[in-house]
Amino acid sequence: MDAHTLWRSQIEELLGDFATQVTFTSGQLLVIGCSTSEIVGKRIGSAGGLEVAESLFAPLLAFAEKYDIHLAFQGCEHINRAITMERQTAKAFNLEPVSVIPVQKAGGSMSAYAFMQFADPVVVEHVQAHGGIDIGQTLIGMHIKPVAVPIRTSVKQIGEAIVTLATTRPKLIGGERAVYKNK
Protein backbone atom coordinates (compact mmCIF):
# COMPACT_ATOMS: atom_id res chain seq x y z
CA MET A 1 0.00 0.00 0.00
CA ASP A 2 1.45 3.40 -0.96
CA ALA A 3 1.63 6.24 1.57
CA HIS A 4 -1.31 8.21 0.14
CA THR A 5 -3.59 5.18 0.27
CA LEU A 6 -2.46 4.48 3.83
CA TRP A 7 -3.15 8.06 4.98
CA ARG A 8 -6.57 8.01 3.33
CA SER A 9 -7.36 4.68 5.00
CA GLN A 10 -6.21 6.00 8.38
CA ILE A 11 -8.34 9.16 8.19
CA GLU A 12 -11.36 7.16 7.06
CA GLU A 13 -10.98 4.76 10.02
CA LEU A 14 -10.45 7.69 12.40
CA LEU A 15 -13.60 9.43 11.12
CA GLY A 16 -15.59 6.21 11.47
CA ASP A 17 -14.48 5.88 15.10
CA PHE A 18 -15.27 9.54 15.72
CA ALA A 19 -18.81 9.12 14.39
CA THR A 20 -19.51 6.16 16.67
CA GLN A 21 -18.67 8.26 19.74
CA VAL A 22 -20.09 11.68 18.89
CA THR A 23 -23.59 12.66 17.81
CA PHE A 24 -23.25 15.42 15.26
CA THR A 25 -25.99 18.00 14.88
CA SER A 26 -26.71 19.47 11.48
CA GLY A 27 -24.85 22.73 10.97
CA GLN A 28 -22.13 22.19 13.56
CA LEU A 29 -18.58 23.36 12.92
CA LEU A 30 -15.60 20.98 12.93
CA VAL A 31 -12.11 22.48 12.94
CA ILE A 32 -9.23 20.57 11.36
CA GLY A 33 -5.62 21.32 12.19
CA CYS A 34 -3.14 19.36 10.11
CA SER A 35 0.62 19.33 9.74
CA THR A 36 1.39 17.54 6.51
CA SER A 37 5.07 17.72 7.53
CA GLU A 38 4.37 15.68 10.67
CA ILE A 39 2.45 13.13 8.58
CA VAL A 40 5.58 12.48 6.50
CA GLY A 41 7.71 12.24 9.64
CA LYS A 42 9.30 15.69 9.59
CA ARG A 43 9.16 18.64 11.99
CA ILE A 44 5.99 20.74 11.73
CA GLY A 45 6.27 23.41 9.05
CA SER A 46 9.33 21.95 7.38
CA ALA A 47 8.35 19.48 4.68
CA GLY A 48 4.62 19.57 4.02
CA GLY A 49 2.96 19.11 0.73
CA LEU A 50 -0.29 19.63 -1.11
CA GLU A 51 -0.28 15.99 -2.20
CA VAL A 52 -0.49 14.92 1.46
CA ALA A 53 -3.37 17.33 2.02
CA GLU A 54 -5.10 15.95 -1.07
CA SER A 55 -5.07 12.45 0.48
CA LEU A 56 -7.06 13.69 3.48
CA PHE A 57 -9.36 16.32 2.01
CA ALA A 58 -11.84 14.09 0.15
CA PRO A 59 -12.57 11.82 3.15
CA LEU A 60 -12.98 14.88 5.40
CA LEU A 61 -15.35 16.52 2.92
CA ALA A 62 -17.37 13.30 2.53
CA PHE A 63 -17.64 13.05 6.31
CA ALA A 64 -18.86 16.64 6.58
CA GLU A 65 -21.44 16.08 3.86
CA LYS A 66 -22.67 12.84 5.45
CA TYR A 67 -23.29 14.53 8.81
CA ASP A 68 -24.27 17.94 7.39
CA ILE A 69 -21.52 19.76 9.29
CA HIS A 70 -19.18 22.57 8.27
CA LEU A 71 -15.42 22.16 7.91
CA ALA A 72 -12.93 24.79 9.03
CA PHE A 73 -9.21 24.33 8.36
CA GLN A 74 -6.74 25.96 10.72
CA GLY A 75 -3.76 27.61 9.07
CA CYS A 76 -0.26 27.70 10.50
CA GLU A 77 1.32 30.24 12.81
CA HIS A 78 2.43 32.41 9.86
CA ILE A 79 -1.20 33.49 9.39
CA ASN A 80 -1.91 33.40 13.15
CA ARG A 81 -3.72 30.08 12.83
CA ALA A 82 -6.54 31.75 10.87
CA ILE A 83 -9.32 29.52 9.58
CA THR A 84 -10.18 28.64 5.97
CA MET A 85 -13.82 27.83 5.26
CA GLU A 86 -16.60 28.27 2.74
CA ARG A 87 -18.08 31.77 2.61
CA GLN A 88 -21.53 30.31 3.40
CA THR A 89 -20.08 28.86 6.63
CA ALA A 90 -18.65 32.23 7.62
CA LYS A 91 -22.06 33.81 6.99
CA ALA A 92 -23.86 31.08 8.96
CA PHE A 93 -21.64 31.77 12.00
CA ASN A 94 -21.57 35.55 11.47
CA LEU A 95 -17.79 35.56 10.98
CA GLU A 96 -15.94 38.40 9.29
CA PRO A 97 -13.46 37.40 6.55
CA VAL A 98 -9.90 38.69 6.71
CA SER A 99 -7.54 39.51 3.85
CA VAL A 100 -5.15 36.61 3.46
CA ILE A 101 -4.85 33.62 1.17
CA PRO A 102 -3.23 30.57 2.73
CA VAL A 103 -0.34 29.16 0.72
CA GLN A 104 1.90 26.21 1.45
CA LYS A 105 4.64 28.23 3.18
CA ALA A 106 2.33 30.74 4.91
CA GLY A 107 -0.86 29.04 5.93
CA GLY A 108 0.12 25.43 5.58
CA SER A 109 -0.57 22.82 2.93
CA MET A 110 -3.90 21.60 4.35
CA SER A 111 -5.38 25.09 4.66
CA ALA A 112 -3.99 26.07 1.24
CA TYR A 113 -5.41 22.93 -0.36
CA ALA A 114 -8.83 23.51 1.23
CA PHE A 115 -8.78 27.11 -0.05
CA MET A 116 -8.17 25.82 -3.58
CA GLN A 117 -10.90 23.17 -3.31
CA PHE A 118 -13.73 25.17 -1.74
CA ALA A 119 -16.32 26.70 -4.07
CA ASP A 120 -16.16 30.15 -2.43
CA PRO A 121 -13.39 30.16 0.19
CA VAL A 122 -12.71 32.79 2.81
CA VAL A 123 -10.38 33.04 5.78
CA VAL A 124 -11.58 34.19 9.19
CA GLU A 125 -9.53 35.05 12.21
CA HIS A 126 -11.18 32.93 14.89
CA VAL A 127 -13.93 30.34 15.42
CA GLN A 128 -15.45 28.44 18.31
CA ALA A 129 -16.01 24.99 16.79
CA HIS A 130 -18.13 22.20 18.23
CA GLY A 131 -15.29 19.74 17.80
CA GLY A 132 -11.99 19.21 16.13
CA ILE A 133 -9.33 16.93 14.75
CA ASP A 134 -5.69 17.84 15.36
CA ILE A 135 -3.25 15.97 13.15
CA GLY A 136 0.36 16.61 14.11
CA GLN A 137 -0.04 18.69 17.28
CA THR A 138 -1.12 21.90 15.54
CA LEU A 139 -2.80 23.26 18.71
CA ILE A 140 -6.43 23.69 17.60
CA GLY A 141 -7.64 24.35 21.15
CA MET A 142 -7.92 28.09 20.54
CA HIS A 143 -10.66 27.33 17.99
CA ILE A 144 -12.82 24.94 20.06
CA LYS A 145 -15.69 25.92 22.34
CA PRO A 146 -15.31 25.32 26.03
CA VAL A 147 -15.71 22.63 27.35
CA ALA A 148 -13.56 20.36 25.16
CA VAL A 149 -13.91 16.61 25.69
CA PRO A 150 -11.20 14.31 24.28
CA ILE A 151 -12.27 11.45 22.03
CA ARG A 152 -10.14 8.31 21.89
CA THR A 153 -10.08 6.31 18.69
CA SER A 154 -8.27 3.22 17.47
CA VAL A 155 -6.24 5.47 15.15
CA LYS A 156 -3.47 7.20 17.09
CA GLN A 157 -1.52 8.52 14.10
CA ILE A 158 -1.95 9.51 10.48
CA GLY A 159 1.36 8.64 8.92
CA GLU A 160 3.84 9.74 11.58
CA ALA A 161 1.60 12.51 12.98
CA ILE A 162 -0.03 12.14 16.39
CA VAL A 163 -3.82 12.60 16.21
CA THR A 164 -6.04 14.15 18.87
CA LEU A 165 -9.82 14.51 18.58
CA ALA A 166 -12.29 16.49 20.64
CA THR A 167 -15.95 17.24 20.93
CA THR A 168 -17.47 19.84 23.21
CA ARG A 169 -20.29 20.02 25.71
CA PRO A 170 -22.07 22.92 27.40
CA LYS A 171 -20.56 24.22 30.64
CA LEU A 172 -21.99 22.71 33.82
CA ILE A 173 -22.90 25.66 36.04
CA GLY A 174 -24.48 25.90 39.44
CA GLY A 175 -23.85 24.39 42.79
CA GLU A 176 -24.69 21.20 44.65
CA ARG A 177 -28.44 21.60 43.92
CA ALA A 178 -27.98 22.05 40.18
CA VAL A 179 -29.62 19.57 37.80
CA TYR A 180 -27.92 18.84 34.49
CA LYS A 181 -30.28 16.46 32.69
CA ASN A 182 -34.04 16.38 32.32
CA LYS A 183 -35.59 13.39 34.06
Secondary structure, DSSP 8 states (H G I E B T S, - for coil): --HHHHHHHHHHHHHHHHHHH----TT-EEEEEE-HHHHTTS-TTSS--HHHHHHHHHHHHHHHHHHT-EEEEE--GGGTT-EEEEHHHHHHTT--EES---BTTBB-HHHHHHHHHSSSEEEES---BSEEEEESS--GGGGB-SSEEEE--S--EETTEEEEEEEE-----S-TT---S--
